[in-house]
Amino acid sequence: MDTPFLTPSTLPYQLPPFAQITEDTFLPAFEAGIAEHAAQIEAIADNPAASDFANTIAALEASGQQLGRTAVVFFTLCAAHATEGVQRIQQEIGPRLAAHEDAIYLNRQLFERVEAVAGQVDGLHAEQSRLVSEYRRHFIRAGAQLDDAGQARMRELNARLSELGTEFSQRLLKDTNDSALVVDTAAELAGLSDDDIAAAASAANEAGHEGKYLLSLVLPTPQPALSSLTNRETRRRLHEASLRRGFRDNDRNTLSVAAEMAALRAEKAALLGFANHAEYATDNQTAPSLDAIHEMLDKLAPAAVRNARAEAELLREAARRDGHELAAWDWAFYSEQVRREKFDVDLAALRPYFELERVLHDGVFYAANRLYGLTFTERKDLAGYHPDVRVWEVHNADGTGLGLFLGDYYTRDTKNGGAWMNSLVHQSRLLEEPPVVINNLNISKPAAGEPTLLTFDQVVTAFHEFGHALHGLFSDVTYPQFSGTAVPRDFVEYPSQVNEMWMLWPEVVANFARHHVTGEPLPQDVIDKVLAASTWGEGFSTTEYLGATLLDLAWHELAPGETVEDPEAFEARALAAAGVDLDLVPPRYRTGYFKHIFAGGYAAAYYAYIWSEVLDADTVEWFKENGGLTRENGDRFRTELLSRGNSIDPLQAFRNFRGRDAEIQPLLDRRGLA
């Protein structure tokens, strides 16, 4: 049957035709796409002509387009609008897609053709040669060189891991929704703004709790409301609801799923000749080795913990003035109190200056205009997959079209927690595809007629995720495998982290941070105080991050055959062994809701954020040394780095931009670890 994915979309920039796409579309589209792709692969493998770049490597890159168009839309929905129907399809299609991928990368005849091309790279230009190398490595890492028994077991492992990843994600989504905190009275939410309380009442009504108030949970352990809630019992309940996701004794418990995934990943790594999954996962990253990663983390952790303990002493004093012994659910509340006392800064009081439309148009988009010359035009004639999704057309400084940017900013029960960017169309010259990218956040929707006011952290997130979007939009590569953010995990966060610097850049913050009622700008002395307080809380934030990072590595350094019978006890032992087991500072993600590593592609790679931050902090220094927010600087960053995707070694792209390798000192200074 014909499906909306059979041919490229005729909409501007090949935006998927969401108005034509229903849940009933997907299974037939997947079946047609898999069959077409399998036939294309067979034709490449059976080609009687001698292997060369065009008939093997380029042909592989051009294959599977119908399947690719189907998958990119479907998995966007799995993350952002996972209805019960979408979840059922995901359970069915996941193992079939894993089997299809195995049929490609475990195909020895096809691998022989790739090997033949790898032996004749003379005459290829640099991007072609890199593509040959990447394909060869992909086949080897998938198991193309295994014997028949090894390949058979690899297929079983991949099928089961696909099922488990889907199961983890779907259980977590259900348990996160079910764990939302419901309170009976507005008094229990004292300390929140009137707008927040109205939004909580609206959310409760939508969830069937009429007359009550509901606080939904964000994905990480810290919940935004904890810094403002004056009712200590409400703080406790909210914090414990966050910590227990995936741990409770019900059909949404994720711990057994996580433990099985870790064991199967260890077995898979062993089949491929690695000591554990962490060694396998880091083998194709920018970090030189797993040992090098541990060396860096081991240096950072003791200093971070010392800083966290020092912060805790100040918070204890504040809590005792209220007659309390400091508990983990008190940390954010008293941290903000100490920030106010020490630096005269109240981050919660800044929310009226962070209205969503101004943050987007006069902040995020404005910075991109000043730095790169981009302009943004909202296209209300183009539809997304949900009424909340908005579409902007992006133009270069010379007026030429660049691509589309979609924004999906509000939380809902069908959306995963957290924030992320993904591509709906991957730029490539080979397929003549322009970039179409999307940002997802999870901002509580205000009551009807009320403005959407962001927290300080949510503004940072908006700039961060747009940094990913720019990485996708600026992609200028020939081959789709190298497009945009298709770089190593421990490099991909770098451009997004750099983009955060513009949030408080004088010209930018003066343009967007205005009171939503009076229009008055955020006073400069307040901005100066925010900057002066920038290292306050870094002990906590670095320690909670390192807790999650070291927990990730512990799960993925299990030896083949090693099983974990009690995941909660394993987690406690892992944190203690790493020296980051602070009761007051739980890890940013606990095992039960660590979606990044069990259903998000970051297995043994959560270290990537701080590894990338070394590049980020050094780049921020470069911008400051060279005049900051200028078109010349933006054009250099775009040309040398953002546009290159993975078409060259990412660290070489960094060197081309920076003129040298990165230095760690700016990171240490930023995090108060020097």
Sequence and secondary structure as in RCSB ss.txt:
>XXXX:A:sequence
MDTPFLTPSTLPYQLPPFAQITEDTFLPAFEAGIAEHAAQIEAIADNPAASDFANTIAALEASGQQLGRTAVVFF
TLCAAHATEGVQRIQQEIGPRLAAHEDAIYLNRQLFERVEAVAGQVDGLHAEQSRLVSEYRRHFIRAGAQLDDAG
QARMRELNARLSELGTEFSQRLLKDTNDSALVVDTAAELAGLSDDDIAAAASAANEAGHEGKYLLSLVLPTPQPA
LSSLTNRETRRRLHEASLRRGFRDNDRNTLSVAAEMAALRAEKAALLGFANHAEYATDNQTAPSLDAIHEMLDKL
APAAVRNARAEAELLREAARRDGHELAAWDWAFYSEQVRREKFDVDLAALRPYFELERVLHDGVFYAANRLYGLT
FTERKDLAGYHPDVRVWEVHNADGTGLGLFLGDYYTRDTKNGGAWMNSLVHQSRLLEEPPVVINNLNISKPAAGE
PTLLTFDQVVTAFHEFGHALHGLFSDVTYPQFSGTAVPRDFVEYPSQVNEMWMLWPEVVANFARHHVTGEPLPQD
VIDKVLAASTWGEGFSTTEYLGATLLDLAWHELAPGETVEDPEAFEARALAAAGVDLDLVPPRYRTGYFKHIFAG
GYAAAYYAYIWSEVLDADTVEWFKENGGLTRENGDRFRTELLSRGNSIDPLQAFRNFRGRDAEIQPLLDRRGLA
>XXXX:A:secstr
   TTSS   SGGG   GGG  HHHHHHHHHHHHHHHHHHHHHHHH  S   IIIIIIHHHHS HHHHHHHHHHH
HHHHH   HHHHHHHHHHHHHHHHHHHHHHT HHHHHHHHHHHT  TT  HHHHHHHHHHHHHHHHHTTTS HHH
HHHHHHHHHHHHHHHHHHHHHHHHHHHHT EEES GGGGTTS HHHHHHHHHHHHHTT TTSEEE   SSSS GG
GGT   HHHHHHHHHHHHTTTTSSSTT  HHHHHHHHHHHHHHHHHTT SSHHHHHGGGSSSS HHHHHHHHHHH
HHHHHHHHHHHHHHHHHHHHHTT    GGGHHHHHHHHHHHHH   GGGGGGG BHHHIIIIIIHHHHHHHH  E
EEE TTS  SSTT EEEEEE TTS EEEEEEEEEE  TTS SS EEEEEE  BTTTTB  EEEEEEEE   STT 
  B  HHHHHHHHHHHHHHHHHHT   SSGGG TT S HHHHHHHHHHHGGGGG HHHHHHH B TTT  B  HH
HHHHHHHTTTTTHHHHHHHHHHHHHHHHHHHT  TT   S HHHHHHHHHHHHT  BTTB  SS GGG HHHHHS
S TTTTTHHHHHHHHHHHHHHHHHHTTSS HHHHHHHHHHTGGGTTSS HHHHHHHHHSS   SHHHHHHTT  
